[in-house]
Amino acid sequence: MRTTLDIDDDVLAAAKELAAKEKSTAGKIISEIFRRGIQPSAKAKDGRPFAMKNGVPVMPSRGNLVTSEHIRKIMDEEGI
């Protein structure tokens, strides 16, 4: 469907750049990205959606406390 929208210049430029790389159109790229944004959030194994906090899914407790040291260790192992 053809319509008129006001899109920020930087967003349009990024969409056009992605479209050129993927041999597509800016409209298709924007539609695809928007669809991803409105899809339901991640779900737990039982199919229920995770609670969200600041746009990030809150994972259920596994009984372990994750500390900054745990994060640093994993980052070192992954080379991040």
Rosetta blueprint (number, residue, H / E / L):
1 M L
2 R L
3 T L
4 T L
5 L L
6 D L
7 I L
8 D L
9 D H
10 D H
11 V H
12 L H
13 A H
14 A H
15 A H
16 K H
17 E H
18 L H
19 A H
20 A H
21 K H
22 E H
23 K L
24 S L
25 T L
26 A H
27 G H
28 K H
29 I H
30 I H
31 S H
32 E H
33 I H
34 F H
35 R H
36 R H
37 G H
38 I H
39 Q L
40 P L
41 S L
42 A L
43 K E
44 A L
45 K L
46 D L
47 G L
48 R L
49 P E
50 F L
51 A E
52 M E
53 K E
54 N L
55 G L
56 V E
57 P E
58 V E
59 M L
60 P L
61 S L
62 R L
63 G L
64 N L
65 L L
66 V L
67 T L
68 S H
69 E H
70 H H
71 I H
72 R H
73 K H
74 I H
75 M H
76 D H
77 E H
78 E H
79 G L
80 I L
